[in-house]
Amino acid sequence: MNVVNDNNCSWINVLNPRTKIKVLDKDMSSDWLIIGAGYTGLSAARKLSELHPGQKIIIVDAQLAGEGASGRNSGYLVDTTLNDGFTSNKELSNYKKKTDIYKLGIDAVKRFVKEHQVNCDWNEAGKYFASSRDEDKKKITNFSNTLSKLGFEHNLINKKELKKELGTSFYNLALYTKGGILLHPGKLVRAMIDTLPDNVELIEQSQLLEWKKDNDSIYCKFRKNIIITKKIIFCTNGFLKSLGIKENYNFPLTLTASMTRPLTDSEFKFIGEPKEWGVLPVRPMGATIRMTKDRRILIRNTAEVHSPFKMTDDELKKRSIKQKLGIKKRFSSLPDDIIESSWSGVVSRTRNSSQIFEKIKDNVFVAGCYNGSGIGVGTLFGEQIAIRASNENTNEINVIECRDKPTWLPPKLFLNLGIRTRLMYERFRSRLDL
Ligand SMILES: Cc1cc2nc3c(=O)[nH]c(=O)nc-3n(C[C@H](O)[C@H](O)[C@H](O)COP(=O)(O)OP(=O)(O)OC[C@H]3O[C@@H](n4cnc5c(N)ncnc54)[C@H](O)[C@@H]3O)c2cc1C
């Protein structure tokens, strides 16, 4: 099956179209081959080039680089997350390990942005974990206790204040964390492409179909040509499973999101001219919703088991209607036709919300599965897997290796049934906050 991105995402469509796209049109060989050009693959390429300036490094993507999940996410660079099952005191040490990784992820993106003077609408706005339901107070209070123990600055916010800060009276309560950055994901990943060093060759619209390791060489088959490489790093995230990589440890989930056109002056005035903000749901399947710097509203309120290869226009339309309803619930004054674009993207999950970072065979490495927080962690894991594959060690690798490792998944039939049932249950529980 072919990896096919829809062309609808506003984050990508506001950027200048790329030119001089190079496709694989001859057989090639390399010292290093990276599969997948999102945050992970591009960061791995950048680091490899620094470590091995004289070696041949190729990075390949099935579609246009950076136009998978990396260019079409919601743009929260997170320091903390609520919905990964680690909020009780019992799990405090696990949660700390997770936030240690998030911190290193933020540092990695910050370094890149600073070094290359990247304009990606970086805003240290913090974020709200908000709910429309008073019953969620207990969950928010528990989370607040966890954050206090770990020293994260935060405060609880009531409905009245929320109305002022967000411009909607939909939410009853929220926990605001000072840490966390809002950014433009498309601009960030585009900068990673534009700054690729000269000794990295980027090949696009060329999908890896099969690969085989034979002694010291790895044979990679594409539609018409092959690449023979000494070392390979898989950075295909939601598509790891389809390449047979760690297939009993990760599975893809398809997310859809919609973005409005910029609000007019009068629409914006009517809702109280709020500053840029980002809300994450308190319940796992509730809506992620953002007011962007240019006054657009972004909403993501679906996550489902779906073919990762393509979502049809009709399927997307159905999800877009749900997203319109989500916006109308919060901002009833806005017109029905305000959504400008709706798109889908694929992420990768593991059973216990841990990430994949490892050598799977001699000279074969993989990094992925960020469970919805891949802007920072993907950038970090890309850089660090390149270092690990070069037989070096860092403090960051030690921190990454301390995490709980991904746990084994049941066979496909049971897995699909289990995930669908769980998602249905969570969706039901979150139905008011969709
Ligand atoms: C709607 C949405 C909202 C999200 N919101 C957030 C958020 O707010 N904050 C956050 O941190 N994360 C968020 N995420 C997750 C985040 O986008 C991902 O974790 C991150 O982009 C992963 O980066 P990556 O480089 O590992 O993978 P990707 O960006 O998915 O890149 C993998 C690349 O591999 C390529 N590929 C796949 N198969 C092959 C093949 N066989 N041959 C060659 N190339 C192949 C794909 O074309 C793709 O470009 C969101 C994701 C989505 C979809």
The ligand as a Gaussian input file, in Angstrom:
#p B3LYP/6-31G(d) Opt

LIG

0 1
 C       -3.283000      15.622000      14.188000
 C       -2.051000      15.406000      15.035000
 C       -1.844000      16.184000      16.164000
 C       -0.690000      16.012000      16.934000
 N       -0.413000      16.905000      17.928000
 C        0.795000      16.886000      18.541000
 C        1.160000      17.916000      19.443000
 O        0.423000      18.872000      19.656000
 N        2.373000      17.830000      20.043000
 C        3.238000      16.813000      19.783000
 O        4.333000      16.798000      20.362000
 N        2.927000      15.828000      18.903000
 C        1.737000      15.844000      18.273000
 N        1.430000      14.881000      17.351000
 C        2.379000      13.783000      17.131000
 C        3.594000      14.230000      16.311000
 O        3.191000      14.876000      15.149000
 C        4.434000      12.998000      15.977000
 O        4.767000      12.307000      17.160000
 C        5.738000      13.389000      15.275000
 O        5.460000      14.130000      14.122000
 C        6.531000      12.152000      14.919000
 O        7.595000      12.545000      14.087000
 P        8.344000      11.462000      13.232000
 O        9.384000      12.134000      12.448000
 O        8.788000      10.338000      14.131000
 O        7.218000      10.832000      12.297000
 P        6.455000      11.452000      11.029000
 O        6.375000      12.899000      11.060000
 O        5.191000      10.651000      10.925000
 O        7.431000      11.067000       9.854000
 C        7.547000       9.757000       9.376000
 C        7.788000       9.834000       7.895000
 O        8.014000       8.514000       7.406000
 C        7.542000       8.452000       6.085000
 N        7.356000       7.048000       5.718000
 C        6.454000       6.175000       6.200000
 N        6.606000       4.973000       5.624000
 C        7.645000       5.079000       4.762000
 C        8.285000       4.183000       3.864000
 N        7.896000       2.915000       3.760000
 N        9.316000       4.645000       3.108000
 C        9.742000       5.935000       3.214000
 N        9.168000       6.820000       4.058000
 C        8.130000       6.401000       4.815000
 C        6.250000       9.258000       6.128000
 O        5.885000       9.738000       4.837000
 C        6.594000      10.369000       7.108000
 O        6.967000      11.568000       6.472000
 C        0.251000      14.994000      16.594000
 C        0.034000      14.195000      15.465000
 C       -1.108000      14.396000      14.680000
 C       -1.301000      13.541000      13.451000

